[in-house]
């Protein structure tokens, strides 16, 4: 049975291989050569886990990490009275993507955003990683396209 729980500092080391696998599939790395620096990611992850405006969630089954997600609460800078939750990452190991882990992580993020009274929640789809499949999931869950990001390495 898949269990979802909030990450603690003790989980940070176990999360790093998952985050590395995710990062190495991003355009930041593939197309723009941004290197994976484990020490930097470890420091940031530990800060996120301790941040009261961030949630880091793990999906586990029998003590095995299947996936993880994180989101932060922030404000619309043009409408600071409106709080929004923003997904930072949502990654499930490929061999577990058809399990309940991905869905349960997604639902847990939304529930977290509701519990902290966010007015809206945004999810991200990496343009080159099954974007159409992910978009279908988002639309099914009631999300609509809002904006699109572009990147250029400087």
N, C-alpha and C positions, 0 to 999 in steps of 0.2 A: 504494500500500500504506500502510495506517495504521500509524504508529509512535507508541508511548507512551514518554514520557521524563519525568524529574523536572525541574521548573521551576528556573530559576536567577534570580538578580537581574536579569539581562539580559532575561528574559521578562516581568517585572512590567508594563511599559508595554503590551505586546501583549495581556496578559490583561485589562486594565481594561475594554475594550469588551464582552467576554464577560461579565464580572462585572456590569457595568451592565445589560446586557440581562436577565440572570438576576434581579438585584435589583428591577428595575422591574416584574417579574411577581409579586413576593411580596406577601403581604397586609400586610407591614410598610409597604410603599410605597402599594399600591393603597387599602387600607382605613384605614390609620392615618397616612398622610401623612409617613412617615419619609423625609426627603430623601436623595437620592444625593449624597454629597460625595466627589468623586473623590480629593482629597488624603488624606482620612481612610482611604479604602479602600486607596489606594496604600501608605500607611504600614503598615497592618495586614498587607497582602499581603506586603510585604517582610519583616516580622517572621515571618510564617508560613513563608516560604521558608527562612529561616535557623534556624528552630526544630527541634532534633533530634527532638522528639516529634511532628512534623507532616510529612506528605508532600503536596506539590502536584504533580499530574501533568498533562501535556498530551497531547492526541491531535492529531497532525499528519499531513498528507499532502502531500508535495511542498512542504514549508515552510509550508503553510497551516494555521492553527489551526482545528480542527474542534470541539474541546470541551476541558473540563478538569474536574478533580475535586480535592478535598483531604480529608484526614482527620487526626485527631489521636489520639494514644495518651493515655489517662488511666486513672483508677482509679475503681472503684465506691466512692462515698464511704461507703457502709455496709458495704462489704467490701473494704477497701483492698488486700488481697492479690490481688484479681482485677483484671487489666488488660483494658481494652476499647478497641477502636478505634471512633471516632465520625466518621461522614461529616460534613463541614462543608458541602460543596456537590458536586453532580454535575450538570454542565450541558453539553449538546451543542447547538450551533446547530441550529435546527429542520430545516434542509435536509440535515443530516447524521445525523439520528437513526436512519435506517434503514441506515446504514453500519455497519461493524464498530467504529466509534469508541466508541460508548456501552458496548457489551459489553466491549471491551478495557479501557476505563477502570475499569469495575466489577470485572473480574477482577484488574486491577492493584492496586486498593485492597485486595481480599481477600488477595492474595498478600503485600502489604506488611504487613498485620496479622498474618498467619501468621509472616512472617519475624521480626517483632519480638516474637513470642510472646504475642500478645493471646489472652485466653480466649474472647472473643466480639467481634463486630463489629456495629454498628448502622448502618442506612441510614434515611434520612428521605424522606418523600413529602409534598410540599406539598399541603395539603388541596384546593386548587382547581385544581391543574395535573395533569390526567390521573391522579389518584390511584388510580383503579381499575386502569388499565393498568400503572402502576408497581407497585402491590401484587401484581399477577399475576406480574410479573417477579421481585419479591422472593420470593414464595412458591415459584415454580419453582426458584429458586436455594437454597431451604432456609430462608429467613427466615420468622419468624412474628411477628404483631403483638405488641407489647410494652406500649406506652403511647401516649397521645395528648396533644398539647399544645394549649393554648388561649391566646389572646392578647387583651389588652384594653389599649388605649392610655390612658395616665394623664396 
